[in-house]
Amino acid sequence: MALFEALVVAHVITGAVGLTAFWGPIVTKKGATRHRQWGRATCYGFLGAGSLAIAMALLSLYGPEDRHPEITDRALFDGLFGWMMLYLGVLTIGFVDYGLGAVKHSRNRRALRSWRHQGIIAAVVLSGAWCGYFGYTVGHPLMMLVAFIGIVAMAIQQLYIWRPTDPPRTTYIGEHFRALIGMGISAYTAFMSVGLIRLVPEHVFNPAIWAGPSVVGVSLILYFTLKAKRGAAPKPSGARPHPQ
């Protein structure tokens, strides 16, 4: 199918940009010029890859079924390469939108209550709910797990957006960081769904392989969160002189 193959090539190109540039903002100094440059490259790459993942998912669901004759479980195929891939594409776009929005509107988080930002969050929740339900019907826990993680992430974002009192000034940094790490998790997982079926089709339904990006991503979130808390902790004052 020429259209699908063209989408795969474009997805690989944009995904490779995002997957490679993703580590740039992590290792560079936060807020520096290089950090922002790497961050923009990552976001643009993942926006393209996420959009193309949605297109490929729709073709997987509604295109010819003879493209992957080695897969006999068509319901599971529709779940992983259709609804789950569509959801991961939407989730990637949602994380990019929120991650950039958290910085752009750091002084006015109420701007994140606009219909555009809220519409994207709603699309993530709806597609995630359907992904989880479909995973339940085909008995695949991975679909339910990634759906749960994404929906919880959106709920945490909404707590920040809609909280009645203003949070500490630097709270947006954590929101920005968690969203873009989440973007990496969803993008890596979606990207693997294209590569695995071509390189190692016998392991394409192996949950241990699919869970790899989540394990790495969550570990990074925990590491940098603890590091930021240590950096923000008040420095102990010098010892008081003993009274004479």
JOKAFEN-V447403 format. One record per residue. RES is the residue in one letter. D_LAST is the distance of its C-alpha to the last C-alpha in Angstrom with 1 decimal. Layout:
# JOKAFEN-V447403
res=<RES,RES>
d_last=<D_LAST,D_LAST>
This chain:
# JOKAFEN-V447403
res=<M,A,L,F,E,A,L,V,V,A,H,V,I,T,G,A,V,G,L,T,A,F,W,G,P,I,V,T,K,K,G,A,T,R,H,R,Q,W,G,R,A,T,C,Y,G,F,L,G,A,G,S,L,A,I,A,M,A,L,L,S,L,Y,G,P,E,D,R,H,P,E,I,T,D,R,A,L,F,D,G,L,F,G,W,M,M,L,Y,L,G,V,L,T,I,G,F,V,D,Y,G,L,G,A,V,K,H,S,R,N,R,R,A,L,R,S,W,R,H,Q,G,I,I,A,A,V,V,L,S,G,A,W,C,G,Y,F,G,Y,T,V,G,H,P,L,M,M,L,V,A,F,I,G,I,V,A,M,A,I,Q,Q,L,Y,I,W,R,P,T,D,P,P,R,T,T,Y,I,G,E,H,F,R,A,L,I,G,M,G,I,S,A,Y,T,A,F,M,S,V,G,L,I,R,L,V,P,E,H,V,F,N,P,A,I,W,A,G,P,S,V,V,G,V,S,L,I,L,Y,F,T,L,K,A,K,R,G,A,A,P,K,P,S,G,A,R,P,H,P,Q>
d_last=<88.4,87.9,85.7,83.3,83.1,82.4,79.6,78.2,78.2,76.5,74.0,73.2,72.7,70.4,68.6,68.0,66.4,64.1,63.3,62.5,60.6,58.6,56.1,55.5,53.3,51.3,50.4,50.0,47.1,47.3,48.6,49.7,53.3,54.3,52.9,55.1,58.1,57.9,57.3,60.5,62.5,61.4,62.2,65.6,66.5,65.6,67.3,70.5,70.2,69.5,72.5,74.7,73.5,74.8,78.1,78.5,77.6,80.3,82.8,81.8,82.5,85.7,87.0,89.4,88.4,89.9,87.1,85.3,88.0,85.6,83.8,85.8,83.4,84.0,82.0,78.9,79.7,79.9,76.6,74.6,76.4,77.4,75.2,72.0,72.4,73.2,70.1,67.9,69.4,68.6,65.1,64.4,65.6,63.5,60.3,61.1,61.8,58.6,56.4,57.6,57.7,54.1,53.0,55.8,54.9,51.2,50.9,53.7,54.0,56.7,59.1,59.1,61.0,64.1,67.3,67.1,63.8,64.5,68.0,66.7,64.3,67.2,69.3,66.7,66.5,70.3,71.0,68.2,69.6,73.1,71.8,70.1,73.2,75.5,73.2,73.6,77.4,77.7,75.1,72.7,69.0,67.7,69.3,67.7,64.3,64.3,65.7,62.9,60.2,61.6,62.1,58.5,57.3,59.4,58.0,54.4,55.4,57.0,53.8,52.0,55.0,55.6,52.2,52.0,48.6,47.5,45.4,42.3,43.4,43.4,45.2,48.5,47.3,47.2,50.6,52.0,50.8,52.1,55.4,56.1,55.1,57.5,60.0,59.8,60.2,63.3,64.8,64.3,65.9,68.8,69.3,69.6,72.4,74.6,73.7,73.7,77.2,78.5,76.5,76.1,78.3,78.0,74.3,74.5,73.9,71.1,68.1,65.7,66.6,66.5,63.1,61.5,60.6,58.9,56.8,55.7,55.2,53.1,51.0,50.3,49.5,46.9,45.4,45.0,43.9,41.0,40.2,40.1,37.9,35.4,35.5,35.0,32.1,28.8,26.6,23.3,20.4,17.7,14.9,11.9,8.7,6.3,3.8,0.0>
